[in-house]
């Protein structure tokens, strides 16, 4: 049994979707708001010292963090290539490049701008940081949009990158922005929303009101 530290609508959705896709047995360890509730950070810190999600406990008790690393590990553990191209697949290099681009470049913009008080003092400084980081994130999304080939990011095949896009476009600047400024990514996200194996996870994480 896998155990995923999770909060609806947060980064844990990146991994919960993959566990559901593969049909792996898992349970959710609910976590409070890590920005606002010190007890939530205290709950998570023994498993992950930086108190971030996704944090996944493997069936043998090993702790895995970092969404890209978990993505590659789950593909290895299941022996499947439907979310991660095999090492010799023609689109393997492209998959790895843009998966890491998502987690190394775009994902940190949420780390810095979601709660700028962790990094900058004063209301003016915080609002300025968020504005600049959000603008930079939109530039990065534009780069990714230009690389999408459709109907999925890699072309004809669905992959974990599409799961990342569908999840992360739910966050700031949100889906309406993508429809107008990154339409290829918006289309990928919409198709991923409709994947039958993922509908329940999307509903749990991103139902209206979450």
KOLMAR-178502 format. One record per residue: x, y, z of N, C-alpha, C, O, CB in turn. Coordinates in steps of 0.2 Angstrom, whole numbers, plus 2048, in hexadecimal, padded with zeros to 3 digits. Glycine has a CB too. Layout:
% residues N
NODE    nx    ny    nz   cax   cay   caz    cx    cy    cz    ox    oy    oz   cbx   cby   cbz
NODE     X     Y     Z     X     Y     Z     X     Y     Z     X     Y     Z     X     Y     Z
...
END
This chain:
% residues 210
NODE    nx    ny    nz   cax   cay   caz    cx    cy    cz    ox    oy    oz   cbx   cby   cbz
NODE   804   7FA   800   800   800   800   804   806   800   809   807   804   7FB   800   806
NODE   803   80B   7FB   806   811   7FB   802   816   800   7FC   816   800   807   814   7F4
NODE   806   81B   803   803   820   807   805   826   805   80B   828   805   805   81F   80F
NODE   800   82B   803   802   831   800   800   837   804   7FA   837   806   7FF   832   7F9
NODE   804   83B   807   802   841   80B   7FF   845   806   802   847   801   809   844   80E
NODE   7F9   848   807   7F5   84B   802   7F1   851   805   7EF   850   80B   7F1   846   7FE
NODE   7F0   856   801   7EB   85B   802   7E8   85C   7FB   7EB   85D   7F6   7EE   861   805
NODE   7E1   85C   7FB   7DD   85D   7F5   7DF   863   7F1   7E0   869   7F4   7D6   85D   7F6
NODE   7E1   863   7EB   7E3   868   7E7   7EA   86A   7E7   7EC   86F   7E3   7DF   86E   7E9
NODE   7EE   867   7EB   7F5   869   7EC   7F9   864   7E8   7F7   860   7E3   7F7   868   7F3
NODE   800   864   7E8   804   861   7E4   804   859   7E5   806   855   7E1   80B   862   7E6
NODE   801   857   7EA   7FF   850   7EB   7FB   84D   7E5   7FC   847   7E4   7FC   84E   7F2
NODE   7F7   851   7E2   7F3   84F   7DC   7F7   84C   7D7   7F5   848   7D3   7EF   854   7DA
NODE   7FD   84F   7D6   802   84C   7D1   803   845   7D1   804   841   7CD   808   850   7D1
NODE   804   842   7D8   805   83B   7D9   7FF   837   7DA   7FF   832   7D8   80A   83B   7DF
NODE   7FA   83A   7DD   7F4   836   7DE   7F1   834   7D7   7EE   82F   7D6   7EF   83B   7E2
NODE   7F1   838   7D2   7EF   837   7CC   7F3   831   7C9   7F0   82C   7C6   7F0   83D   7C7
NODE   7F9   830   7CA   7FD   82B   7C7   7FC   824   7CB   7FB   81F   7C8   805   82D   7C8
NODE   7FB   825   7D1   7F9   81F   7D5   7F2   81C   7D3   7F2   816   7D2   7F9   820   7DD
NODE   7EE   820   7D1   7E7   81E   7CF   7E8   81B   7C8   7E5   816   7C6   7E2   824   7CF
NODE   7EC   81F   7C4   7ED   81D   7BD   7EF   815   7BC   7ED   811   7B9   7F1   821   7B9
NODE   7F4   814   7C1   7F7   80D   7C1   7F3   808   7C4   7F5   802   7C4   7FE   80E   7C4
NODE   7EE   80A   7C8   7EA   806   7CC   7EE   803   7D2   7ED   7FE   7D4   7E8   800   7C8
NODE   7F3   807   7D5   7F6   805   7DB   7F2   806   7E1   7EF   80B   7E1   7FD   809   7DB
NODE   7F3   802   7E6   7EF   803   7EC   7F2   809   7F0   7F9   809   7F1   7EF   7FC   7F0
NODE   7EE   80D   7F2   7F1   813   7F6   7EC   816   7FB   7E6   815   7FA   7F4   818   7F1
NODE   7EF   819   800   7EA   81D   805   7ED   824   805   7F3   825   804   7EA   819   80C
NODE   7E9   828   807   7EA   82F   808   7EB   831   80F   7E7   830   813   7E5   834   804
NODE   7F1   834   810   7F2   837   817   7F1   83E   817   7F5   842   814   7F9   835   81A
NODE   7EB   841   819   7E9   847   818   7EE   84C   81C   7EF   84B   822   7E2   848   81A
NODE   7EF   852   819   7F4   857   81B   7F0   85D   81B   7ED   85F   817   7FB   857   817
NODE   7F1   861   821   7EE   868   821   7F2   86D   81D   7F6   86B   819   7EE   86A   828
NODE   7F0   873   81D   7F3   879   819   7FA   87A   81C   7FB   87C   821   7EE   87F   81A
NODE   7FF   878   818   806   878   81A   808   880   81A   80D   881   81E   80A   875   815
NODE   804   884   818   806   88B   818   803   88F   81F   807   893   822   804   88F   812
NODE   7FE   88C   821   7FA   88F   826   7FA   88C   82D   7F8   88E   832   7F3   891   824
NODE   7FB   885   82C   7FA   881   832   801   87E   834   803   879   831   7F5   87B   831
NODE   804   880   83A   80B   87D   83C   80A   876   83D   80F   872   83C   80D   881   842
NODE   804   874   840   804   86D   841   804   868   83B   806   863   83B   7FD   86C   845
NODE   802   86B   836   802   867   82F   809   866   82D   80B   861   82B   7FE   86B   82A
NODE   80E   86B   82E   815   86B   82D   818   866   831   81C   862   830   818   872   82D
NODE   816   866   838   819   861   83D   817   85A   83B   81B   856   83C   816   863   844
NODE   811   859   838   80E   853   836   813   850   831   814   84A   831   807   853   834
NODE   815   854   82C   818   852   826   820   852   827   823   84E   824   816   856   820
NODE   822   856   82B   82A   856   82C   82D   850   82D   833   84F   82A   82B   85B   831
NODE   82B   84B   831   82E   845   832   82F   841   82C   835   83E   82B   82B   841   837
NODE   82B   842   827   82B   83E   821   82F   842   81C   833   83F   818   825   83C   81E
NODE   82E   849   81C   831   84D   817   833   854   81B   82F   858   81C   82C   84F   811
NODE   83A   854   81C   83C   85A   820   83A   861   81D   83A   866   821   844   85A   821
NODE   839   862   817   837   868   814   830   869   814   82D   86E   812   83A   869   80D
NODE   82C   864   817   825   864   817   821   866   811   81E   86B   811   823   869   81D
NODE   822   863   80C   81F   864   805   81C   85E   803   81E   858   804   824   867   800
NODE   817   85F   7FF   813   859   7FB   814   85A   7F4   814   860   7F2   80C   858   7FE
NODE   815   855   7F0   813   84E   7F2   819   84B   7F6   81F   84C   7F5   812   84A   7EC
NODE   817   847   7FB   81B   842   7FF   818   83B   7FF   812   83B   801   81C   845   806
NODE   81B   836   7FD   818   830   7FC   81C   82B   800   823   82A   7FF   818   82E   7F4
NODE   819   827   804   81C   821   807   81B   81B   803   815   819   801   819   820   80E
NODE   820   817   801   81F   811   7FD   81D   80B   802   81E   80C   808   826   810   7FA
NODE   81B   806   7FF   819   800   803   81E   7FE   808   81C   7FB   80D   817   7FB   7FE
NODE   824   7FE   806   829   7FC   80B   82B   801   810   830   800   814   830   7FA   807
NODE   828   807   810   829   80C   815   82E   812   813   82F   817   816   82C   809   81B
NODE   831   811   80D   836   816   80A   832   81C   808   82C   81C   806   839   813   804
NODE   835   822   80A   831   828   808   834   82B   802   83A   82B   801   833   82D   80E
NODE   830   82D   7FD   831   830   7F7   82E   837   7F7   829   838   7F8   82F   82C   7F1
NODE   833   83C   7F5   830   842   7F3   832   844   7EC   836   840   7E9   833   848   7F9
NODE   830   84A   7EA   832   84D   7E3   82E   849   7DE   82F   843   7DD   83A   84C   7E2
NODE   829   84D   7DB   824   84A   7D7   827   847   7D1   825   842   7CE   81F   850   7D5
NODE   82C   84A   7CE   82F   847   7C8   833   840   7CA   832   83B   7C6   835   84B   7C5
NODE   836   840   7D0   839   839   7D2   834   834   7D3   835   82E   7D1   83D   83B   7D8
NODE   82E   836   7D6   829   831   7D7   826   82F   7D1   824   829   7D0   823   835   7DC
NODE   825   833   7CC   823   831   7C5   827   82C   7C2   824   827   7C0   822   838   7C1
NODE   82D   82D   7C2   832   828   7BF   832   821   7C3   832   81C   7C0   839   82B   7BF
NODE   832   822   7CA   832   81C   7CE   82B   818   7CD   82C   812   7CC   832   81E   7D5
NODE   826   81B   7CD   81F   817   7CC   81F   813   7C5   81D   80E   7C5   819   81C   7CC
NODE   822   817   7C0   822   813   7BA   827   80D   7BA   825   808   7B7   825   818   7B4
NODE   82D   80E   7BD   831   808   7BE   82E   803   7C2   82E   7FD   7C1   838   80A   7C2
NODE   82A   805   7C8   828   7FF   7CC   822   7FC   7C9   821   7F6   7CA   825   803   7D3
NODE   81E   7FF   7C4   819   7FC   7C1   81B   7F8   7BB   817   7F4   7B8   813   801   7BF
NODE   821   7FA   7B8   823   7F7   7B2   81F   7F9   7AC   81F   7F6   7A7   823   7EF   7B2
NODE   81C   7FF   7AC   818   801   7A7   81B   808   7A4   81F   80B   7A7   811   803   7AA
NODE   819   809   79E   81B   80F   79A   816   813   798   817   818   793   820   80D   794
NODE   810   813   79A   80A   817   798   80A   81E   79A   807   822   798   804   814   79A
NODE   80E   81F   7A0   80F   826   7A2   816   829   7A1   817   82F   7A1   80D   827   7AA
NODE   81B   824   7A1   822   826   7A0   825   822   79A   825   81C   79B   826   825   7A7
NODE   827   825   795   82A   821   78F   830   81D   792   834   81F   796   82C   826   78A
NODE   831   817   78F   837   813   791   83D   816   78F   83E   81B   78A   836   80C   78D
NODE   843   814   792   849   817   790   84B   818   789   84E   81D   787   84F   813   794
NODE   84A   813   785   84C   814   77E   846   816   779   847   816   773   84E   80D   77B
NODE   841   819   77C   83B   81B   778   83D   822   775   841   826   778   835   81C   77D
NODE   83B   823   76F   83D   829   76B   83B   830   76F   83F   835   76F   839   82A   765
NODE   836   830   773   834   836   777   836   836   77E   834   83A   782   82C   836   776
NODE   83B   831   780   83D   831   787   841   838   789   83F   83A   78E   842   82B   788
NODE   845   83A   784   849   840   786   845   846   787   846   84A   78B   84F   841   781
NODE   840   846   782   83C   84C   782   837   84C   789   836   851   78C   837   84C   77C
NODE   835   846   78A   831   845   790   835   848   797   833   84B   79B   82F   83E   791
NODE   83B   845   797   83F   847   79D   841   84E   79D   840   851   7A3   846   843   79D
NODE   842   851   798   844   858   797   83E   85C   79A   83F   861   79E   845   85B   790
NODE   838   85B   798   832   860   799   82F   85E   7A0   82C   862   7A3   82D   85F   794
NODE   830   857   7A2   82E   856   7A9   832   85A   7AE   82F   85C   7B3   82E   84E   7AA
NODE   839   85A   7AD   83D   85D   7B2   83C   865   7B1   83D   868   7B6   844   85B   7B1
NODE   83B   867   7AB   839   86E   7AA   833   870   7AF   833   876   7B2   838   870   7A3
NODE   82E   86C   7AF   828   86D   7B3   82A   86E   7BA   828   872   7BE   823   868   7B2
NODE   82E   869   7BD   82F   869   7C4   835   86D   7C6   835   870   7CC   830   862   7C6
NODE   83A   86F   7C2   83F   873   7C3   83E   87A   7C2   841   87F   7C5   845   871   7C0
NODE   83A   87C   7BD   839   883   7BB   832   886   7BD   832   88B   7C1   83A   884   7B4
NODE   82D   882   7BB   826   885   7BD   824   883   7C4   821   888   7C7   821   882   7B8
NODE   825   87D   7C6   822   87C   7CD   825   881   7D2   821   883   7D7   824   875   7CF
NODE   82B   882   7D2   82E   887   7D7   82B   88E   7D7   82B   891   7DC   835   888   7D6
NODE   828   890   7D2   824   896   7D2   81E   896   7D7   81D   89B   7DA   822   898   7CB
NODE   81B   890   7D8   816   890   7DD   819   890   7E4   816   893   7E8   812   88A   7DC
NODE   81F   88D   7E5   822   88D   7EB   824   894   7ED   823   895   7F3   829   889   7EB
NODE   826   898   7E9   828   89F   7EB   822   8A4   7EB   822   8A8   7F0   82D   8A2   7E6
NODE   81D   8A3   7E7   818   8A8   7E6   811   8A6   7EA   80D   8AA   7EC   816   8A9   7DF
NODE   811   8A0   7EC   80B   89E   7F0   80B   8A1   7F7   805   8A3   7F9   80A   896   7F0
NODE   810   8A1   7FA   811   8A4   800   818   8A8   801   81C   8A6   804   811   89E   806
NODE   818   8AE   7FE   81E   8B2   7FD   820   8B4   804   826   8B6   804   81D   8B8   7F9
NODE   81C   8B4   809   81F   8B6   810   824   8B2   812   828   8B4   817   819   8B6   815
NODE   825   8AC   810   82A   8A8   812   831   8AA   80F   836   8A8   812   829   8A0   80F
NODE   831   8AE   80A   837   8B0   807   838   8B8   807   83E   8BA   807   837   8AE   800
NODE   833   8BC   808   834   8C3   807   830   8C7   80D   82A   8C4   80E   832   8C6   800
NODE   833   8CC   810   82F   8CF   815   82B   8D5   813   82E   8D8   80E   834   8D1   81B
NODE   826   8D7   816   822   8DD   814   81D   8DC   80E   81F   8D8   80A   827   8E2   811
NODE   817   8DF   80F   812   8DD   80A   814   8DF   803   812   8DC   7FE   80C   8E1   80C
NODE   817   8E5   802   819   8E7   7FC   81E   8E2   7F8   81D   8E0   7F3   81C   8EE   7FC
NODE   823   8E0   7FC   828   8DB   7FA   824   8D5   7F8   826   8D2   7F3   82D   8DA   7FF
NODE   820   8D3   7FC   81C   8CC   7FA   818   8CD   7F4   818   8C8   7F0   818   8CA   800
NODE   814   8D2   7F3   810   8D3   7ED   814   8D3   7E7   812   8D1   7E2   80B   8D9   7EE
NODE   81A   8D7   7E8   81E   8D8   7E2   821   8D1   7E0   822   8CF   7DA   824   8DD   7E4
NODE   824   8CD   7E5   826   8C6   7E4   821   8C2   7E0   823   8BF   7DB   829   8C3   7EA
NODE   81B   8C2   7E3   816   8BE   7DF   815   8C0   7D8   814   8BC   7D4   810   8BE   7E4
NODE   814   8C6   7D7   813   8C9   7D0   818   8C7   7CC   817   8C5   7C6   812   8D1   7D1
NODE   81F   8C8   7CE   824   8C6   7C9   825   8BF   7C8   826   8BD   7C2   82B   8C9   7CC
NODE   824   8BB   7CD   824   8B4   7CC   81E   8B1   7C8   820   8AD   7C4   824   8B0   7D3
NODE   818   8B4   7C9   813   8B1   7C5   814   8B3   7BE   812   8AF   7B9   80C   8B5   7C7
NODE   817   8B9   7BC   818   8BB   7B5   81D   8B6   7B2   81D   8B5   7AC   81A   8C2   7B5
NODE   822   8B5   7B6   827   8B0   7B4   824   8A9   7B2   826   8A6   7AD   82D   8B0   7B9
NODE   820   8A7   7B7   81D   8A1   7B6   819   8A1   7AF   819   89C   7AB   818   89F   7BC
NODE   815   8A6   7AE   811   8A6   7A7   816   8A6   7A1   814   8A3   79C   80D   8AD   7A7
NODE   81C   8A9   7A2   821   8A8   79C   823   8A1   79C   824   89E   796   827   8AD   79E
NODE   824   89D   7A1   826   896   7A1   821   892   79E   822   88E   79A   828   894   7A8
NODE   81A   893   7A0   815   890   79D   814   891   795   813   88C   791   80E   892   7A0
NODE   816   897   793   816   898   78C   81B   894   788   81A   892   783   817   8A0   78B
NODE   821   893   78B   826   88F   788   824   888   788   824   885   783   82D   88F   78D
NODE   820   885   78D   81E   87E   78D   818   87E   788   818   879   784   81B   87C   794
NODE   814   883   787   80F   883   782   811   882   77B   80F   87E   777   80A   889   783
NODE   817   886   77A   81A   885   773   81C   87E   771   81D   87D   76C   81F   88A   773
NODE   81E   87B   777   821   874   775   81C   86E   775   81D   869   773   826   872   77B
NODE   816   870   777   810   86B   776   80E   869   76F   80E   86E   76B   80A   86D   77A
NODE   80E   863   76D   80C   861   766   805   85F   765   803   85F   760   811   85C   764
NODE   802   85D   76A   7FB   85B   76A   7FA   854   767   7FE   852   762   7F7   860   766
NODE   7F5   850   768   7EF   852   76D   7F2   852   774   7EF   856   779   7E9   84E   76D
NODE   7F7   84F   776   7FB   84F   77C   801   853   77C   803   854   776   7FC   847   77F
NODE   804   854   781   80A   858   781   810   855   77D   813   858   779   80D   859   788
NODE   811   84E   77D   816   84B   779   813   849   772   817   847   76E   818   844   77C
NODE   80D   84A   771   80A   849   76A   804   844   76B   7FF   846   76E   810   846   766
NODE   805   83E   768   800   839   768   7FF   835   76E   7FA   832   770   800   834   762
NODE   804   835   772   804   831   778   803   835   77F   806   83A   780   80A   82D   779
NODE   7FF   832   783   7FD   835   78A   803   834   78E   807   82E   78D   7F7   832   78D
NODE   805   838   793   80B   837   797   80A   83B   79E   805   83E   79F   811   839   794
NODE   80E   839   7A3   80E   83D   7A9   80E   844   7A8   80C   848   7AC   813   83A   7AE
NODE   811   847   7A3   812   84E   7A2   80B   851   7A1   809   856   7A4   816   850   79C
NODE   806   84D   79E   7FF   850   79D   7FC   850   7A4   7F8   854   7A5   7FB   84B   799
NODE   7FE   84B   7A9   7FB   84C   7AF   7FD   852   7B3   7FA   855   7B6   7FD   845   7B3
NODE   804   853   7B2   807   859   7B6   803   85F   7B3   802   864   7B7   80E   859   7B4
NODE   802   860   7AC   7FF   866   7A9   7F8   866   7AC   7F6   86C   7AE   7FF   865   7A2
NODE   7F4   861   7AC   7ED   861   7AE   7ED   864   7B5   7E8   867   7B7   7EA   85B   7AD
NODE   7F2   861   7B9   7F2   863   7C1   7F4   86A   7C1   7F0   86E   7C5   7F6   85F   7C5
NODE   7F9   86C   7BF   7FC   873   7C0   7F9   878   7BD   7F9   87E   7BF   803   873   7BE
NODE   7F5   877   7B7   7F1   87C   7B4   7EB   87E   7B9   7E7   883   7B7   7EF   87B   7AD
NODE   7E9   87A   7BE   7E4   87C   7C2   7E6   881   7C7   7E2   884   7CA   7E2   875   7C6
NODE   7ED   882   7C8   7EF   887   7CC   7F0   88E   7C9   7EF   88E   7C2   7F6   885   7CF
NODE   7F2   893   7CC   7F3   899   7C9   7F8   899   7C3   7FD   896   7C4   7F6   89E   7CF
NODE   7F6   89C   7BD   7F1   8A1   7BC   7EA   89E   7BA   7E6   8A1   7B8   7F3   8A5   7B7
NODE   7E9   897   7BB   7E3   894   7BA   7E1   893   7B3   7E4   895   7AE   7DD   897   7BE
NODE   7DC   88E   7B2   7DA   88C   7AC   7D8   891   7A7   7DA   891   7A1   7D5   887   7AC
NODE   7D5   896   7A9   7D2   89B   7A4   7D8   89F   7A1   7D8   8A0   79B   7CE   8A1   7A8
NODE   7DD   8A0   7A5   7E3   8A3   7A2   7E6   89F   79C   7E9   8A1   797   7E9   8A4   7A7
NODE   7E7   898   79E   7EA   893   799   7E6   893   793   7E9   893   78D   7EA   88C   79C
NODE   7DF   894   793   7DB   893   78D   7DD   899   789   7DD   898   782   7D4   894   78F
NODE   7DE   89F   78B   7E0   8A5   787   7E7   8A6   785   7E8   8A9   780   7DD   8AB   78B
NODE   7EC   8A3   789   7F3   8A4   788   7F7   89E   787   7FC   89F   784   7F5   8A8   78E
NODE   7F5   898   789   7F8   892   787   7F3   88D   785   7F2   888   789   7FC   890   78E
NODE   7F0   88E   780   7EA   88A   77E   7EC   882   77D   7E8   87E   77E   7E7   88C   777
NODE   7F2   881   77A   7F4   87A   77A   7F4   876   780   7F2   870   781   7FB   879   776
NODE   7F7   87A   785   7F7   877   78C   7F0   876   78F   7EE   871   792   7FB   87B   791
NODE   7EC   87B   78D   7E5   87B   790   7E1   875   78D   7DD   871   790   7E1   881   78E
NODE   7E3   873   786   7E0   86D   783   7E2   867   786   7DE   862   787   7E1   86E   77B
NODE   7E9   867   787   7EB   861   78B   7E8   85F   791   7E6   85A   793   7F3   861   78B
NODE   7E7   865   795   7E4   864   79C   7DD   862   79B   7DB   85D   79F   7E5   86B   7A0
NODE   7D9   864   796   7D2   862   796   7D2   85B   794   7CD   858   796   7CF   867   790
NODE   7D6   859   78F   7D6   852   78E   7D8   84D   794   7D5   848   795   7DB   850   788
NODE   7DD   84F   798   7DF   84B   79D   7D9   84B   7A3   7D8   846   7A6   7E5   84E   7A1
NODE   7D5   851   7A3   7D0   851   7A8   7CB   84B   7A6   7C7   849   7AB   7CC   858   7A7
NODE   7CA   849   7A0   7C5   845   79E   7C8   83D   79E   7C4   839   79D   7C3   846   797
NODE   7CE   83C   7A0   7D0   835   7A1   7CC   832   7A6   7CD   834   7AC   7D8   835   7A2
NODE   7C9   82C   7A4   7C5   829   7A9   7C8   827   7AF   7C5   827   7B5   7C2   823   7A6
NODE   7CE   824   7AF   7D2   822   7B5   7D4   828   7BA   7D5   826   7BF   7D8   81F   7B3
NODE   7D3   82E   7B7   7D5   833   7BC   7D0   838   7BE   7D1   83C   7C2   7DA   838   7B8
NODE   7CA   837   7BC   7C4   83B   7BD   7C3   83C   7C5   7C2   841   7C7   7BE   839   7BA
NODE   7C3   836   7C8   7C2   836   7CF   7C7   83A   7D3   7C5   83E   7D8   7C1   82F   7D2
NODE   7CD   83A   7D1   7D2   83E   7D4   7D2   845   7D3   7D2   849   7D7   7D9   83B   7D2
NODE   7D0   847   7CC   7CF   84E   7CB   7C9   851   7CF   7CA   856   7D2   7CE   84F   7C3
NODE   7C4   84D   7D0   7BE   84F   7D3   7C0   850   7DB   7BE   855   7DE   7B9   84A   7D3
NODE   7C4   84C   7DE   7C6   84C   7E5   7CA   853   7E6   7C9   856   7EB   7C9   846   7E7
NODE   7CE   854   7E1   7D3   859   7E2   7D1   860   7DF   7D3   865   7E2   7DA   857   7DE
NODE   7CD   860   7DA   7CB   866   7D7   7C4   868   7D6   7C2   86B   7D1   7CF   867   7D0
NODE   7C0   864   7DA   7B9   866   7D9   7B8   86D   7DB   7BB   870   7DF   7B5   861   7DE
NODE   7B3   870   7D8   7B1   877   7DA   7B0   878   7E1   7AD   874   7E5   7AB   87A   7D6
NODE   7B4   87E   7E4   7B3   87F   7EB   7B9   87D   7EF   7BA   87E   7F4   7AD   87C   7EE
NODE   7BE   879   7EB   7C4   877   7EE   7C9   87D   7EF   7CE   87C   7F1   7C7   871   7EB
END
